[in-house]
Amino acid sequence: MEMSEGQGGSKRSIIDEVEEKKAFVDKIFHKINVLERNLDFQELEPEKREELEKDLIDMKRKLWMTEKQIQNLNVENINNYTAGTMLFLFGLCLYALVRLYQIEHTG
């Protein structure tokens, strides 16, 4: 499994990064739901309503960026497994060819 450079110089696996990003997305979803309820069901002053709408737009933007990062991490993880699988199958094929050659030319 490939290790990537995390924040603060520590090494973290891609799976850890994906889990962290998913937790962040869940947190933002919760905040968005609370803000939408506040906007829908409460009588608010125009200034407060504008502030909440700005917060909602900002959180949706952050959520979109985080979802893109998760997709990129998932693609990177899949690519690592694909390359490893291909190398394993290539090695297995080479081993089979060597064994077939040995069987054919021995005895």
C-alpha positions as CSV (number, residue, x, y, z in Angstrom):
1,M,0.0,0.0,0.0
2,E,1.4,3.4,-1.0
3,M,2.1,5.9,1.8
4,S,1.6,9.5,1.2
5,E,2.9,12.6,2.9
6,G,0.3,13.8,5.4
7,Q,-0.1,17.1,7.3
8,G,2.7,17.9,9.6
9,G,5.1,15.6,7.8
10,S,3.7,12.3,9.1
11,K,3.1,9.4,6.9
12,R,-0.5,8.2,6.4
13,S,-2.1,5.6,4.2
14,I,-4.5,6.5,1.5
15,I,-7.3,4.6,3.3
16,D,-6.7,6.8,6.4
17,E,-7.0,9.9,4.3
18,V,-10.2,8.7,2.7
19,E,-11.8,7.9,6.1
20,E,-10.7,11.4,7.3
21,K,-12.3,13.1,4.3
22,K,-15.5,11.0,4.6
23,A,-15.8,12.1,8.3
24,F,-15.3,15.7,7.2
25,V,-18.0,15.4,4.6
26,D,-20.5,13.9,7.1
27,K,-19.8,16.8,9.5
28,I,-20.5,19.3,6.7
29,F,-23.6,17.5,5.7
30,H,-24.9,17.8,9.3
31,K,-24.1,21.6,9.4
32,I,-25.8,22.1,6.0
33,N,-28.9,20.4,7.3
34,V,-29.0,22.5,10.4
35,L,-28.6,25.7,8.4
36,E,-31.3,24.7,5.9
37,R,-33.7,24.0,8.8
38,N,-32.9,27.4,10.4
39,L,-33.5,29.1,7.1
40,D,-36.8,27.3,6.4
41,F,-38.5,27.3,9.7
42,Q,-37.4,30.4,11.6
43,E,-38.2,34.1,11.3
44,L,-34.8,35.6,10.9
45,E,-33.6,39.2,10.5
46,P,-32.3,39.9,7.0
47,E,-28.7,40.2,8.2
48,K,-28.8,36.9,10.0
49,R,-30.5,35.2,7.0
50,E,-27.8,36.6,4.7
51,E,-25.1,35.4,7.1
52,L,-26.6,31.9,7.2
53,E,-27.0,31.8,3.4
54,K,-23.3,32.7,3.0
55,D,-22.3,30.0,5.5
56,L,-24.5,27.5,3.6
57,I,-22.9,28.4,0.2
58,D,-19.4,28.2,1.7
59,M,-20.1,24.8,3.3
60,K,-21.5,23.5,0.0
61,R,-18.4,24.7,-1.8
62,K,-16.1,22.9,0.8
63,L,-18.2,19.8,0.5
64,W,-17.8,19.8,-3.3
65,M,-14.1,20.2,-3.0
66,T,-13.8,17.4,-0.3
67,E,-15.9,15.0,-2.5
68,K,-13.5,15.7,-5.4
69,Q,-10.5,14.9,-3.1
70,I,-12.2,11.6,-2.0
71,Q,-12.7,10.6,-5.6
72,N,-9.1,11.4,-6.4
73,L,-7.9,9.3,-3.4
74,N,-10.2,6.4,-4.4
75,V,-8.9,6.5,-8.0
76,E,-5.3,6.6,-6.7
77,N,-6.0,3.6,-4.4
78,I,-7.6,1.7,-7.3
79,N,-4.6,2.5,-9.6
80,N,-2.2,1.1,-7.0
81,Y,-4.1,-2.1,-6.7
82,T,-4.4,-2.4,-10.5
83,A,-0.7,-2.0,-11.0
84,G,0.1,-4.5,-8.2
85,T,-2.4,-7.1,-9.6
86,M,-0.9,-6.7,-13.1
87,L,2.6,-7.2,-11.8
88,F,1.5,-10.3,-9.9
89,L,-0.2,-11.8,-12.9
90,F,2.8,-11.0,-15.1
91,G,5.1,-12.8,-12.6
92,L,2.7,-15.7,-12.5
93,C,2.8,-16.0,-16.3
94,L,6.6,-15.9,-16.3
95,Y,6.7,-18.6,-13.7
96,A,4.3,-20.8,-15.7
97,L,6.4,-20.3,-18.8
98,V,9.6,-21.3,-17.0
99,R,7.9,-24.4,-15.5
100,L,6.5,-25.4,-18.9
101,Y,10.0,-25.0,-20.5
102,Q,11.5,-27.1,-17.6
103,I,8.9,-29.8,-18.0
104,E,9.3,-29.9,-21.7
105,H,13.1,-30.1,-21.7
106,T,13.7,-32.3,-18.7
107,G,13.7,-36.0,-18.8
